[in-house]
Amino acid sequence: MQITIRKLKESDILTLARIERESFSHPWSEESFRELLSIDYARYLVAEADGKVVGSAGMRVVYGEGDIDNVVVDAGYRGNGIAGALISELIALGESEGVKEFTLEVRVSNAPAIRVYEKAGFKTEGVRPGFYEDPKEDALIMWRRG
Ligand SMILES: CC(C)(COP(=O)(O)OP(=O)(O)OC[C@H]1O[C@@H](n2cnc3c(N)ncnc32)[C@H](O)[C@@H]1OP(=O)(O)O)[C@@H](O)C(=O)NCCC(=O)NCCS
């Protein structure tokens, strides 16, 4: 499978909003993605496989830290290393502008996502009790430092 990672653009948004709705109980809307295009500290990437948009991952660079959110891959394309490739590219992009520390939250039960983040060098440093809704669940707070 040919996987390409590139920056988010306006024409990706309809597809990403559909992948979001299929993947999360509180999906990002088209409008939330559209706003990102005009936020200068937001870095959002999409993955293409077989010429189609199949996933995305993003980060906000605040006070020199990369705050990663919204990592998602189309259900039919999971298990092919796409999330891993998105996270590696986000880290490389951050590092190219001097970001040394990256953080994210993940549901404690989300084993595939935790696997992706640990492979990318993230370690659990804390728990946010009851951080998620529908279903209510704790979040692991993960960091990748230096
Ligand atoms: C989490 C998610 C983004 C991963 O995407 P992906 O492209 O399938 O990820 P990758 O293929 O890069 O890696 C998945 C890893 O999890 C592993 N995995 C899959 N199911 C697993 C499970 N039930 N338990 C443990 N590990 C699992 C895979 O084997 C793989 O690890 P490996 O590379 O060592 O074999 C995708 O599952 C998804 O979109 N889920 C719904 C949205 C979501 O939860 N996003 C994360 C929010 S923090």
The ligand as a Gaussian input file, in Angstrom:
#p B3LYP/6-31G(d) Opt

LIG

0 1
 C       -5.646000       4.523000      16.956000
 C       -5.577000       4.549000      15.432000
 C       -5.392000       5.977000      14.955000
 C       -4.387000       3.690000      14.971000
 O       -4.276000       3.786000      13.558000
 P       -3.498000       2.683000      12.678000
 O       -3.161000       3.296000      11.374000
 O       -4.261000       1.413000      12.675000
 O       -2.174000       2.476000      13.563000
 P       -0.853000       1.703000      13.150000
 O       -1.176000       0.707000      12.087000
 O        0.232000       2.692000      12.912000
 O       -0.471000       0.952000      14.515000
 C       -1.443000       0.255000      15.261000
 C       -0.713000      -0.607000      16.279000
 O       -1.640000      -1.076000      17.259000
 C       -1.572000      -2.482000      17.312000
 N       -2.874000      -2.956000      17.720000
 C       -3.994000      -3.066000      16.980000
 N       -5.007000      -3.518000      17.747000
 C       -4.505000      -3.674000      18.993000
 C       -5.041000      -4.080000      20.223000
 N       -6.331000      -4.431000      20.344000
 N       -4.239000      -4.123000      21.316000
 C       -2.938000      -3.754000      21.235000
 N       -2.362000      -3.318000      20.079000
 C       -3.147000      -3.295000      18.976000
 C       -1.156000      -2.895000      15.925000
 O       -0.621000      -4.215000      15.910000
 C       -0.098000      -1.836000      15.657000
 O        1.092000      -2.099000      16.343000
 P        2.377000      -2.731000      15.568000
 O        2.820000      -1.682000      14.586000
 O        3.359000      -2.972000      16.640000
 O        1.882000      -3.980000      14.893000
 C       -6.887000       3.934000      14.804000
 O       -7.112000       2.688000      15.417000
 C       -8.101000       4.822000      14.973000
 O       -8.356000       5.713000      14.157000
 N       -8.897000       4.582000      16.027000
 C      -10.106000       5.371000      16.289000
 C       -9.764000       6.803000      16.655000
 C       -8.815000       6.865000      17.826000
 O       -8.969000       6.144000      18.813000
 N       -7.815000       7.750000      17.723000
 C       -6.824000       7.973000      18.772000
 C       -7.318000       8.989000      19.726000
 S       -6.098000       9.376000      20.957000

